Amino acid sequence: MAKAIVIYGSTTGSTEELSGSVVEGLTEGGLEVTLKNVVDANVNELKDYEVIVLGSSTWEEGELQDDFIDFHDKMKDVSLTDKKSAVFGLGDSDGYPDTFCKAVDILEEKLKECGAKLIIEGLKIDGDIDDQASNKAKEWALKIAKSI
C-alpha cells in the first residue's frame, strides 16, 4: 500500500477542514495517509512518502498561509525526485482576482524545483467550505489515489 502525507496550513480552519475531505478521498482510493498541520511537520519526513499533498490558503496579495512560509523555505534543501505530488488551496476570487489561489501555484513550483512530479492539476477552491467544495476535494483526492 502506497503511503501519502497531507500537510496543510490553516489560519481560519477552512484548509484544515478541506484536508479532511482530501484524506477521505486518498483513503478511499487505497492509500495509507498521514495528515499533519504544517507547524507539526518536518520537510525531511517528505522523503518517507510516495505521495505528497500540500494544502494552503492564499492570503493578502498572493502569499502563502503564514505557517507554511518557513516550511516552504526549508524545502529547498530536500530532494523529492520520484515523489508524486499535488497541491490544493483556498482563495477569494472576488477580493483578489489577480492572485486567486496563488499559494497553490507557489507550492507546485517548489515541489517541481525539488524534483517531485505533479500528478494532477492543483485544486483551487473559491470562498468558504461547503458540501460541494468538500465533495470536490474528495473526488480530486480519489483521482490522485487511482493514478498511483
Buried (B, 14 or more C-beta within 10 A) or exposed (E): EBEBBBBBBBEEEBBBBBBBBBBBBBBBBEBBBBBBBBEEBEBEBBEEBBBBBBBBBBBEEBBBBBBBBEBBEEBEEBEBEEBBBBBBBBBBEEEBEEBBBBBBBBBBEBBEEBEBEBBBEBBBBEEEBEEEBBEBBBEBBBBBBEEB
